[in-house]
């Protein structure tokens, strides 16, 4: 009974840039400490967006002889890509998953690289629902992404500058942020039950040169072996517009450009490789800023994580 009581207050967060090995580490720790994984990725919530978002569903299987064990995972494939999904919805679903996992005496492990989503959950942002302002949206739709970003900066410079690459280049998200800020609803902490949780943050630190190699290899594998181009084709054939796909950023944007004939194959690979590297850099910038107020235990090897977990 005492062990379950202690477990109820414990939540593990595994973060890091793309291609750093977050899922692999999360699965290993979940298997060892009786945990379940909650995705901390803003795009993995969408059904059918598997390859481009790096869901790596096969990694959730525990690789042991004569074992068919699959680590339970949450907040993957919960919404159609044609539907709207935002930060407030993520936090609501993530908290629901946390309560569910804890109620069964297991350890919640949040693993992902979307800094805004992770921080909103851990730092307990107050995300009061703001009703859509149709008149404002009509005006904002006429603006470019660059103009929208500048408008958001005027409303809340600190918030705007801390947005990751995906958020900065997503028109509908920028419009929603402006809408929220215009109605004077800001992200603040609030004293509710979740503040009793004990969060442990473990960050995966990979040498820049090594990370760039992993990013390129992963990109080539996704394109040549995992069918990323076919995935984007399928999504478009199912009614997801090119504009919508481009707004998802990175893989979906560049592959959409390629399929529309805007860029050739070599261009797609080269530009996408650069874009993912820049994205990884922005992820680390977010985590470094967050680290000013929250302790992140940076590790290079999985054994280090186990040592930290023992103390936790």
KOLNUGU-907746 format. One line per field, with one value per residue (C-alpha): x, y, z. Coordinates in Angstrom, 3 decimals, decimal comma, always signed. Layout:
east c(X/...)
north c(Y/...)
up c(Z/...)
% end
This chain:
east c(+0,000/+2,810/+4,457/+1,248/+0,862/+4,370/+3,794/+0,677/+2,756/+5,436/+5,442/+8,395/+9,001/+11,451/+12,314/+14,885/+15,295/+13,997/+15,955/+17,473/+15,892/+13,050/+10,638/+13,269/+14,227/+10,585/+9,735/+12,726/+11,858/+8,143/+8,948/+11,236/+9,095/+5,580/+4,794/+2,608/+3,613/+1,833/+2,976/+4,245/+4,195/+1,797/+1,368/+1,216/-2,369/-3,452/-4,629/-2,810/+0,178/+2,519/+5,768/+6,144/+5,530/+7,848/+5,313/+7,600/+4,789/+6,939/+9,232/+6,480/+6,952/+9,317/+12,112/+12,619/+12,646/+9,165/+7,581/+4,651/+4,382/+3,395/+3,800/+0,452/+0,594/-1,764/-2,497/-1,522/-4,175/-6,902/-8,101/-8,690/-6,118/-8,965/-10,136/-8,828/-6,618/-4,921/-2,866/-5,894/-7,275/-3,885/-3,527/-7,069/-6,497/-3,020/-4,319/-7,098/-4,528/-2,332/-5,233/-6,158/-2,611/-2,144/-5,506/-4,175/-1,006/+1,272/+3,876/+2,915/+5,805/+5,381/+7,747/+8,041/+9,727/+6,991/+8,266/+5,093/+2,923/+5,284/+5,716/+1,984/+1,386/+4,250/+4,045/+0,273/-0,689/-4,155/-5,689/-9,156/-11,326/-11,700/-14,659/-13,853/-14,151/-15,432/-15,065/-11,472/-10,664/-11,926/-9,570/-6,616/-7,073/-6,109/-2,693/+0,458/+2,197/+4,891/+2,296/+0,439/+3,647/+4,473/+0,951/+1,319/+4,680/+2,995/+0,434/+2,923/+6,532/+7,916/+5,260/+5,723/+9,502/+9,303/+7,059/+8,714/+9,162/+5,983/+3,888/+5,508/+4,732/+1,222/-1,273/-4,284/-2,323/-1,032/-4,602/-5,780/-2,964/-3,851/-7,501/-6,688/-4,316/-6,742/-9,349/-6,824/-6,546/-2,962/-1,102/-0,793/-0,348/-3,253/-3,317/-5,207/-4,719/-2,075/+0,420/+0,862/+2,515/+6,244/+7,677/+11,099/+12,447/+15,087/+16,565/+18,446/+21,572/+23,182/+26,320/+25,331/+27,332/+25,866/+22,354/+22,675/+23,731/+20,729/+18,378/+19,586/+19,508/+16,020/+14,842/+16,183/+14,669/+11,281/+11,319/+12,888/+11,819/+8,801/+6,672/+6,462/+5,575/+2,776/+1,496/+1,129/-0,519/-3,003/-3,855/-4,523/-6,674/-8,677/-9,570/-6,787/-6,020/-2,526/-2,815/-3,665/-0,792/+1,658/+0,525/+1,624/+5,191/+8,441/+7,870/+4,261/+5,076/+8,061/+6,556/+3,380/+5,479/+7,170/+3,873/+2,502/+5,585/+6,809/+10,199/+12,016/+13,020/+16,620/+15,418/+12,863/+15,414/+18,009/+15,613/+13,810/+17,089/+18,031/+14,557/+14,646/+18,104/+16,830/+13,786/+16,022/+17,993/+14,788/+13,655/+16,873/+16,510/+13,048/+14,318/+17,241/+14,854/+12,546/+15,553/+15,841/+12,797/+12,662/+15,410/+16,141/+18,454/+20,461/+21,881/+23,835/+23,387/+20,339/+22,161/+22,286/+18,484/+18,183/+20,453/+18,348/+15,182/+16,461/+16,810/+13,439)
north c(+0,000/+2,368/+1,775/+2,633/+5,828/+6,909/+5,991/+8,146/+11,296/+10,320/+11,300/+10,848/+13,152/+12,175/+14,997/+15,874/+16,858/+14,786/+11,558/+11,504/+8,175/+9,279/+6,463/+3,765/+5,029/+5,506/+1,910/+0,538/+2,474/+1,691/-2,007/-1,816/+0,443/-0,735/+2,374/+3,535/+6,133/+9,377/+11,020/+14,579/+15,303/+17,814/+15,807/+12,221/+12,791/+12,632/+9,374/+8,265/+10,543/+7,757/+7,922/+11,693/+12,175/+9,334/+7,363/+4,317/+2,076/-1,042/+0,296/-0,105/-3,867/-5,161/-6,876/-10,017/-13,665/-15,277/-11,994/-10,302/-7,519/-4,107/-1,067/+0,778/+4,224/+7,205/+10,337/+8,661/+8,462/+10,317/+12,813/+13,022/+15,258/+17,285/+18,255/+21,055/+20,154/+22,575/+22,909/+23,087/+19,832/+18,158/+19,173/+17,999/+14,581/+14,193/+14,883/+12,384/+9,776/+10,576/+10,082/+6,819/+5,439/+6,453/+4,947/+1,571/+1,932/+2,490/+5,117/+7,763/+8,442/+11,469/+11,242/+13,806/+16,821/+19,467/+21,870/+23,931/+20,848/+19,420/+22,713/+23,445/+20,092/+20,141/+23,835/+23,639/+26,365/+27,777/+27,246/+28,654/+27,929/+31,008/+30,944/+31,408/+34,983/+34,571/+38,246/+38,341/+35,079/+36,413/+39,399/+37,264/+34,752/+37,495/+37,923/+35,951/+33,702/+36,364/+39,094/+36,895/+36,156/+39,864/+40,562/+37,863/+39,350/+42,695/+40,965/+38,799/+38,984/+36,425/+33,842/+34,360/+34,050/+30,796/+29,069/+26,144/+26,000/+24,010/+26,509/+29,543/+28,276/+27,025/+29,687/+28,256/+27,960/+31,526/+32,727/+30,800/+32,226/+35,779/+35,086/+33,871/+36,729/+39,311/+38,125/+38,646/+34,968/+34,274/+31,124/+31,169/+28,484/+27,637/+25,828/+22,600/+18,956/+18,349/+20,512/+17,587/+15,539/+15,003/+15,428/+14,113/+15,526/+13,540/+15,092/+13,197/+15,063/+14,049/+15,531/+17,859/+15,935/+12,607/+14,050/+15,394/+11,928/+10,340/+12,956/+12,306/+8,513/+8,624/+10,918/+8,633/+5,568/+7,268/+8,181/+5,058/+2,281/+3,425/+5,002/+8,611/+9,893/+7,324/+8,365/+11,995/+10,891/+8,774/+11,603/+13,941/+11,316/+10,993/+14,672/+16,419/+19,521/+20,454/+23,636/+21,653/+19,219/+22,070/+23,628/+20,488/+21,501/+19,638/+16,275/+16,992/+20,426/+19,363/+16,129/+18,049/+20,531/+17,636/+15,919/+19,199/+19,614/+22,708/+21,118/+18,056/+14,946/+16,035/+19,468/+17,909/+15,720/+18,496/+21,176/+18,802/+17,656/+21,299/+22,073/+19,133/+20,151/+23,674/+22,245/+20,165/+23,298/+25,184/+22,296/+22,533/+26,318/+25,829/+23,263/+25,503/+28,381/+26,091/+24,913/+28,350/+27,505/+23,698/+21,172/+18,907/+15,950/+15,691/+12,279/+10,692/+7,016/+4,981/+3,672/+7,228/+7,357/+4,209/+5,665/+8,830/+6,729/+4,741/+7,947/+9,209)
up c(+0,000/+0,851/-2,538/-4,430/-2,410/-3,364/-7,005/-7,185/-6,779/-9,283/-12,948/-15,288/-18,271/-21,003/-23,370/-25,990/-29,639/-32,537/-33,206/-29,691/-28,710/-26,410/-27,297/-26,878/-23,405/-22,380/-23,338/-21,437/-18,268/-18,591/-18,741/-15,727/-13,515/-14,450/-16,464/-19,316/-21,892/-22,764/-25,992/-25,611/-29,344/-30,910/-34,144/-32,932/-31,825/-35,479/-37,040/-40,178/-39,535/-38,473/-40,435/-40,602/-36,876/-35,872/-33,845/-34,086/-32,868/-33,266/-30,509/-27,916/-28,135/-25,469/-27,353/-25,295/-26,327/-26,311/-25,189/-26,910/-24,342/-25,677/-23,434/-23,202/-24,790/-24,772/-26,852/-30,110/-32,868/-30,987/-33,623/-37,377/-39,148/-40,658/-37,150/-34,958/-32,011/-29,635/-26,473/-24,164/-25,568/-25,188/-21,529/-20,779/-22,396/-20,886/-17,370/-17,898/-18,975/-15,956/-13,543/-15,265/-15,114/-11,469/-10,489/-11,636/-9,567/-12,557/-13,404/-16,012/-18,405/-20,662/-23,646/-26,403/-27,885/-28,095/-25,459/-25,212/-24,585/-21,980/-20,159/-20,151/-18,484/-15,976/-15,052/-14,802/-17,301/-16,906/-20,329/-19,893/-22,901/-25,081/-27,458/-31,173/-32,426/-35,995/-36,954/-35,723/-37,492/-40,827/-40,495/-39,389/-42,226/-44,673/-43,041/-43,868/-41,331/-40,896/-40,257/-37,785/-35,877/-35,637/-34,383/-31,713/-30,672/-30,033/-27,802/-25,888/-27,062/-24,587/-25,464/-29,214/-29,128/-27,172/-29,726/-31,492/-35,275/-35,837/-33,875/-35,540/-39,019/-38,370/-39,441/-37,611/-34,353/-34,624/-35,200/-32,142/-29,985/-31,115/-30,429/-26,923/-26,139/-27,502/-25,025/-22,217/-21,299/-20,382/-19,462/-15,660/-13,075/-10,844/-7,526/-8,199/-7,327/-10,007/-8,114/-5,714/-8,451/-8,282/-11,795/-12,751/-16,012/-17,890/-21,027/-23,736/-24,737/-28,051/-29,609/-32,479/-35,096/-33,987/-33,867/-37,416/-38,625/-36,900/-38,361/-41,909/-41,549/-40,052/-42,839/-45,590/-43,881/-43,645/-47,319/-48,834/-46,445/-44,413/-47,135/-45,978/-49,462/-49,791/-46,349/-47,435/-50,708/-48,757/-46,364/-49,290/-51,024/-47,795/-47,983/-46,083/-48,158/-49,327/-47,275/-44,155/-44,764/-45,311/-42,025/-40,166/-41,052/-41,658/-43,404/-44,366/-45,770/-47,860/-49,137/-50,060/-52,018/-53,810/-54,663/-56,033/-58,221/-56,392/-55,648/-57,017/-55,037/-54,295/-53,220/-50,909/-49,140/-48,830/-47,601/-45,249/-43,722/-43,025/-41,662/-39,225/-37,999/-37,377/-35,612/-33,305/-32,478/-31,623/-29,419/-27,415/-27,159/-25,632/-23,132/-22,148/-21,431/-19,476/-17,495/-15,908/-13,794/-13,925/-13,265/-16,238/-15,647/-18,875/-19,739/-22,582/-21,724/-20,663/-17,590/-16,238/-16,440/-14,358/-11,703/-11,525/-11,400/-8,422/-6,402/-7,634)
% end
